[in-house]
Each structure stands twice: as C-alpha cells, then as structure tokens.
C-alpha cells in the first residue's frame, strides 16, 4: 500500500498535504506551483480543466464553469448542464477536482496514490459525507476517513505547538461556516460541541458586495450587471478583488464597463461591513450557541483558532476580539491548516496499517474523540396526541462512534410490518427535520401481535457518521435484522462505479 494523502476539498480552494520524513505535515504544490488549487471546473471540449485556468475562464465562459460545487454535495436534485449538452452531478464535478488533486500529489511524491483522508465541514450531514466519499471513489481514491475540518485544523495546530487546553475553532470558509469547541490534552483531542451553517461563507459576503456595487453602477447610468451570464461573472470577479482590497485598505475603486457605459464605483470598508452585518451576526449567534451547548463561559476558552480565508476580513477578527475576547492564534495559515490536519490523520491511518510510524504530541499518541454534528432519530406516532413526531435516538453532540435506542409499539392488531424512517435533526416536529431515507424506509416484517407490541430500534453511528440500524422484537427477544441506511440523496453504488469508470478514461487538465 502507498501513501495516504490528506485533502482539504474546499468550496473555493482545495489543498493536498502529507506528513514528511521529519514527521511534519506539509502542503504539496500543484502542477502550477501553487499551494492551493481553485475548486473550479471548466467544461470545454473532451477534457475538463480544473484550477487556476478554469477560474480565469469564469468571466469568458461562465455557462461552462462550475464553482462552489461543495455547496451542492448531497443534493440529489442538483445538476450542471454544459453548453455542449452534458450533465453532471455534484459528486462527479467534485470527483474531477479530486482527480486533479490526486494526480498533482502523485507528481509531487513520484508514486501512485490510491488512498486519502478528505475533510468536510463539521456540520455536513450523512448525505453530504457520503457524497464526498462517492466523489473520492469517482476520482480513483479510497477515502479512508472523512474528517471534520475544525478537527483537522486543531490536529495541525496541536502537533505544531504542543498546545494543551480548550480551543474554539472559528472556521469561515468560502462557502461554509463551522464552529467547534474541543479540549486538547497531550495527544487527546476531545470534541465538546460543534455547530454551523453549510450555506454561510465568503460566497455570501461576495454576493452582498456584488449587489452594492451593481446598485451604484446602475445609479451612475450603467446597466444591471446581474444577468446570470458574462456580465455577472465579471461583476463577481471585481467584487472578490474589492473584498480582498478592503481587507488591507479602508476604501477601493471598482472599474466596470459594458458596451454602453463605463464607470468607477467607490466602496469603503464601512459600506462593506454595513451590508454584511447580518452575515457576521449569524456567525456570532452560532458561536454563542455552540458555547452554550458546551456549557462554558468565554473565560473557559484558552485559545481561538481562525480557519478559512474569510477570517482575514477585519470585521471577523474585530468581532472575535471583542465578543469572545480570548487569545487568538495568529501564526497559522487559515488556507492551509485544514489540509495539514488531514495529513496528520492520514499518517495516523498509515500507522494503523503498519506502513508508517505513529505520531505523538508531548510524548502521547494522538487520539480523536469526535461527536455527531446532527441528531438522529425516527418518526413514530405519539399515542397521546395522535400525531407523528420525530424521536431523537442519538442527540446532536453525542460522542462517536455512537449508539442510541428507542422502544416503540405497534399501533394496530395483527400489524405485520414497521417502517423505520431515519431523520436528521433535533426537533420533534417532522417539518423541521430531514428524512434520510424518505420514500424508501427500512421495512421490517414482524409477527402479527396485538396492538401495543414493543419493538426496539437501535442506531449505530460510525466514525464517518454513517448510520446502521438494528430492529428487535421485544416480545420474542429476537433480532429482526440489521440494516445500513440507504440515503435517497446519494448516488446508487452502480451509478458511482459507472462514473468512476468514465472518469478513468477522462483526462483532467
């Protein structure tokens, strides 16, 4: 078996890392000599193009460029249709990015790569995690572990500094936001609480800035640039550059032009912070919720780790300094630290295989105690209200691997089957949770007992947050079967293998 690489599959940028011969994680440069690769795919001709050149094409061929695909992982309805009539699912697009990363790693290491640890937002649910694993399969990779991004960042930080104490990881990336509190003691990394929003990231700040710039351009006599095509792509590019400028300076000018009008729009940092204030407040609210879930006060946090490129925005750093008011670690690279942590986990996986020595921090072997990012439950009729309710069996923030059980009863005489519908979410109202196997419940045959016969449902949640179910007949004290949940949001195994075969024959530039 060869090396296991660590991959940060990011919404806007991705990176690959390994642990070197000095037992230190390092980022591998891609074929363009870059430490990070834009998570962008251009479809033109027979060979998709991934990375910097694809990103540059966003303004010239916007209808053939895919960005931010990570936001659509686990969304069965999402498709990207190219102008040449081809259609791709999110897993296939992500698979192209992963294939490019794998090939770049093989070139850097001068050896084949077949295995990887891939990071995901802590708030990804089962469907999104499986989609990530499927994307790895399509890319020709065996994903040996799906690792939460904040955990990866803490791993890299702990290995580099030997830090002991309680850390809060504030992870604001291009498309997702996570916040995690964990305790680090020697080599033990115990996750206490986590939360986030998979649809909150730098992309949202870009959108607000785009709207502001566009409105001012229209006021100056220009046309509306938000057209879904070339003009909007150009506006997005200019807005992103303006955002980066406002990280360093208090005001900037944006030059925009159409055949009918050319104009210059001035934007100040104060303008930008005003139109995005609600977004920043949302991250603050989520951070405070995670602190409350952990049962802590700010004074019990020893260090704050800022992860993700969007944490470079002055408004973010100011909010963290004033609200959390705890020491902020500024020595880590927010763009690379997650990939470095993935490399640490990859080395741990190699050590388990016996193909590489393990890693220690302060003389202790590394151990990760992770938790669930979402509660898991099942739907059942409440006999008191006569309404169907969600019953949580494994609550949010439970340790994983995790287990949970619930006892339910048949609702009519001679009932011969029960349907187990797995839910994601902690609310009792079915309208506020997602049914993992909706339309395809786990159907179990039972003896025709009188109404009220007890049945026990057991859930097991593994380290990759995959759900397994066992159903027990408590009348006969026998098992009625063990099942792995089929998530309706994911590709079928056959479809994944077909996509992988097609990817093998596809050259990715």
Helices and strands as residue ranges (DSSP letters): E 4-8, E 13-19, E 25-27, E 37-38, E 41-42, E 49-50, H 52-56, G 62-64, E 65-66, G 69-72, E 80-81, E 87-88, H 90-109, E 115-120, H 126-138, E 142-148, H 149-161, E 165-172, E 177-185, E 188-197, H 202-219, H 230-248, E 251-257, E 262-268, H 269-275, H 277-294, G 298-300, E 303-307, G 309-312, H 314-319, I 320-324, E 328-329, H 337-353, E 360-361, E 364-365, E 367-369, E 376-381, E 388-394, E 402-409, E 415-420, E 422-424, G 430-432, E 434-435, E 442-449, E 454-461, E 467-473, E 478-484, H 493-504
